[in-house]
Amino acid sequence: MAFHSSLLLSQILLLFFISSPSWTSATYPIQQTFFRCLSTNSVNSVPLWSYYTPNNVTAFTSVLNSTANNLRYLLPTAPKPMIIFTPLSEVHVQAAVLCSRRLRLALRVRSGGHDYEAVSYVSQIESPFVVLDLSQLRAIEVDIPQGTAWAQAGATTGEVYYQIAQKSKVHGFPMGLCTSLGVGGHITGGAYGSMMRKFGLGVDNVVDVRMVDAKGRILDRKAMGEDLFWALRGGGGGSFGIILAWKLKLVNVPETVTVFTVTKTLEQGATEVLYKWQNIAPNLDDRLFIRVIIQASSADLTANRTVTTSYNALFLGDSDTLLGIMGKGFPELGLTRADCVETSWLGSVLYIGGYPKTTPPEVLLQGKPLFRNYFKAKSDFVRTPIPVEGLLGLWKIYFEEEVPFMIWNPYGGAMARVPESATPFPHRRGTLFKIQYVATWQDGTQSMARHMSWISKLYDYMGSYVSKNPREAYVNYRDLDLGMNKKGVNSLMEAGSWGFRYFKSNFYRLVQVKTRVDPDNFFRHEQSIPSLHVKKWN
Ligand SMILES: Cc1cc2nc3c(=O)[nH]c(=O)nc-3n(C[C@H](O)[C@H](O)[C@H](O)COP(=O)(O)OP(=O)(O)OC[C@H]3O[C@@H](n4cnc5c(N)ncnc54)[C@H](O)[C@@H]3O)c2cc1C
């Protein structure tokens, strides 16, 4: 009874607060108004949730930092949210949308916190802003007879892999190689992994979704219609609504798979082998994924350094079959039986994820990244092999940086069979491989300008060897150098500067969907899809 009367009181107060905004902000902190609004809008849900404000510095900082992957965006100068709200139920997410909207608060959504430019927890264009952190919504239900799984947005890729493997040794799901990504943000951008040549991307294997839209409604695939369901599968996070959970169609994996890593230095003919790899890797058996991790042998600029190219691979089959394929298709790598490690599919997840050999799979349940750095990254797609002279020039730039890092991921196979417009992710047929460039450092702002300038130089150099018109980029490797929404202004022209690179002509359809489902541009960030109805934000 007492509960009901206090609820009624809070509802009356809320109406009062919301109907007189100037009085509200002058007399009561906006945080309080927001919390009251949440209470009122969560009446039928579990009553508890967690929220954090800068008033309690220790708890606030700990939650903010908990999944934030790029330390560059945790520097004291990075804008901080006014509130971090951690919902415990779907109703809380609906309440957060309704209340942010009513109180005109900008809302950022975070699942796993791996956004390269931190748009899930930092706003460079609006203040104040609220972070909705979905890390407590991480339930996973695997249904082997149906061959599907539901995974809530805050679940990590590693947790999903672990739970699938608990139920079956012959099922898996093709998404990220890194095991701490949140499926909420990861799948919205495409989600590639070591089974992409056989099964395509995460988005190619998603069959349903639950999402909260800009009106606070929960929609599934049927309720939202195919257009919005299309946009969610690759159109990038934070533009259309809040993903609560994805329904994944599991894929069949063999009980035994094989992994290997073979490294070649410049002295061991790395340049020539890499030149060959460019044409070979995208045309090998679909079950074989051989990426190349390219580093410097030492971080000491004055040392006698070389470039190391590590061929890090998964084959969905046994080592005998693999050796046969490699002997015919890629003998230049010189793969031997001793290099091959036979394991389970979950074992391959740990191996490719970089965990030491004896790590128990339960490490995946911690949902924690293996590394955290200050970093800046960029991406490219390559359609014609880079000539040897191009690679030699690349090594020269490599030697100017302490910890240069690139990963080259082969395409072809299933990636080339999915039409460019089937999902917003357009980098399909004709793509040989994708490059990710990364500069990392550990000393905060001290050396930051130097590393940022190095990666720009590297990117400029590579311009003549990669895709053109547009120079394509991967939306999940968000790069704000490609352009960003200006404070308060919605410009289609501006958004085109990154939109066409991430989505090619699918960008037009994404804008149409956005304009229909979120005409007021409630879901927005530095690189969100613009609505044609809004020129100026509120
Ligand atoms: C170390 C590392 C390894 C990576 N490895 C891979 C890889 O192997 N394959 C690959 O494809 N990518 C990889 N990525 C990129 C990764 O897919 C993206 O950074 C992805 O956006 C991360 O999702 P998240 O939920 O962890 O991030 P978040 O920072 O939480 O979110 C990313 C974006 O999605 C939005 N978003 C988050 N949750 C939701 C939601 N529930 N509903 C709607 N929008 C939401 C955010 O607002 C933000 O725009 C890697 C990134 C890192 C840092």
PDBQT file of the ligand as one rigid body, heavy atoms in Angstrom, charges set to zero:
ROOT
HETATM    1  C1  LIG A 601      40.215  -5.235 -29.452  1.00  0.00    +0.000 C 
HETATM    2  C2  LIG A 601      39.160  -5.197 -30.516  1.00  0.00    +0.000 A 
HETATM    3  C3  LIG A 601      38.996  -6.288 -31.338  1.00  0.00    +0.000 A 
HETATM    4  C4  LIG A 601      38.012  -6.278 -32.338  1.00  0.00    +0.000 A 
HETATM    5  N1  LIG A 601      37.842  -7.379 -33.125  1.00  0.00    +0.000 NA
HETATM    6  C5  LIG A 601      36.863  -7.397 -34.058  1.00  0.00    +0.000 A 
HETATM    7  C6  LIG A 601      36.616  -8.542 -34.853  1.00  0.00    +0.000 A 
HETATM    8  O1  LIG A 601      37.277  -9.563 -34.718  1.00  0.00    +0.000 OA
HETATM    9  N2  LIG A 601      35.633  -8.487 -35.782  1.00  0.00    +0.000 N 
HETATM   10  C7  LIG A 601      34.872  -7.361 -35.960  1.00  0.00    +0.000 A 
HETATM   11  O2  LIG A 601      33.984  -7.372 -36.818  1.00  0.00    +0.000 OA
HETATM   12  N3  LIG A 601      35.080  -6.260 -35.215  1.00  0.00    +0.000 NA
HETATM   13  C8  LIG A 601      36.038  -6.248 -34.273  1.00  0.00    +0.000 A 
HETATM   14  N4  LIG A 601      36.222  -5.140 -33.499  1.00  0.00    +0.000 N 
HETATM   15  C9  LIG A 601      35.377  -3.966 -33.717  1.00  0.00    +0.000 C 
HETATM   16  C10 LIG A 601      34.050  -4.125 -32.976  1.00  0.00    +0.000 C 
HETATM   17  O3  LIG A 601      33.201  -4.964 -33.733  1.00  0.00    +0.000 OA
HETATM   18  C11 LIG A 601      33.373  -2.760 -32.804  1.00  0.00    +0.000 C 
HETATM   19  O4  LIG A 601      34.184  -1.921 -32.042  1.00  0.00    +0.000 OA
HETATM   20  C12 LIG A 601      31.992  -2.902 -32.180  1.00  0.00    +0.000 C 
HETATM   21  O5  LIG A 601      31.282  -1.719 -32.398  1.00  0.00    +0.000 OA
HETATM   22  C13 LIG A 601      32.081  -3.205 -30.708  1.00  0.00    +0.000 C 
HETATM   23  O6  LIG A 601      30.817  -3.376 -30.132  1.00  0.00    +0.000 OA
HETATM   24  P1  LIG A 601      30.658  -3.124 -28.560  1.00  0.00    +0.000 P 
HETATM   25  O7  LIG A 601      29.252  -3.382 -28.181  1.00  0.00    +0.000 OA
HETATM   26  O8  LIG A 601      31.728  -3.824 -27.853  1.00  0.00    +0.000 OA
HETATM   27  O9  LIG A 601      31.007  -1.585 -28.481  1.00  0.00    +0.000 OA
HETATM   28  P2  LIG A 601      30.229  -0.309 -27.920  1.00  0.00    +0.000 P 
HETATM   29  O10 LIG A 601      31.307   0.714 -27.763  1.00  0.00    +0.000 OA
HETATM   30  O11 LIG A 601      29.411  -0.614 -26.745  1.00  0.00    +0.000 OA
HETATM   31  O12 LIG A 601      29.272   0.078 -29.123  1.00  0.00    +0.000 OA
HETATM   32  C14 LIG A 601      29.730   0.291 -30.441  1.00  0.00    +0.000 C 
HETATM   33  C15 LIG A 601      28.684   1.092 -31.229  1.00  0.00    +0.000 C 
HETATM   34  O13 LIG A 601      27.433   0.417 -31.220  1.00  0.00    +0.000 OA
HETATM   35  C16 LIG A 601      26.443   1.194 -30.520  1.00  0.00    +0.000 C 
HETATM   36  N5  LIG A 601      25.725   0.268 -29.655  1.00  0.00    +0.000 N 
HETATM   37  C17 LIG A 601      26.219  -0.408 -28.592  1.00  0.00    +0.000 A 
HETATM   38  N6  LIG A 601      25.275  -1.180 -28.071  1.00  0.00    +0.000 NA
HETATM   39  C18 LIG A 601      24.166  -1.000 -28.817  1.00  0.00    +0.000 A 
HETATM   40  C19 LIG A 601      22.866  -1.545 -28.755  1.00  0.00    +0.000 A 
HETATM   41  N7  LIG A 601      22.526  -2.409 -27.816  1.00  0.00    +0.000 N 
HETATM   42  N8  LIG A 601      21.961  -1.134 -29.674  1.00  0.00    +0.000 NA
HETATM   43  C20 LIG A 601      22.294  -0.238 -30.631  1.00  0.00    +0.000 A 
HETATM   44  N9  LIG A 601      23.518   0.314 -30.728  1.00  0.00    +0.000 NA
HETATM   45  C21 LIG A 601      24.447  -0.079 -29.825  1.00  0.00    +0.000 A 
HETATM   46  C22 LIG A 601      27.212   2.224 -29.739  1.00  0.00    +0.000 C 
HETATM   47  O14 LIG A 601      26.443   3.363 -29.474  1.00  0.00    +0.000 OA
HETATM   48  C23 LIG A 601      28.390   2.473 -30.659  1.00  0.00    +0.000 C 
HETATM   49  O15 LIG A 601      27.980   3.313 -31.720  1.00  0.00    +0.000 OA
HETATM   50  C24 LIG A 601      37.198  -5.128 -32.506  1.00  0.00    +0.000 A 
HETATM   51  C25 LIG A 601      37.375  -4.034 -31.671  1.00  0.00    +0.000 A 
HETATM   52  C26 LIG A 601      38.343  -4.047 -30.687  1.00  0.00    +0.000 A 
HETATM   53  C27 LIG A 601      38.534  -2.841 -29.801  1.00  0.00    +0.000 C 
ENDROOT
TORSDOF 0
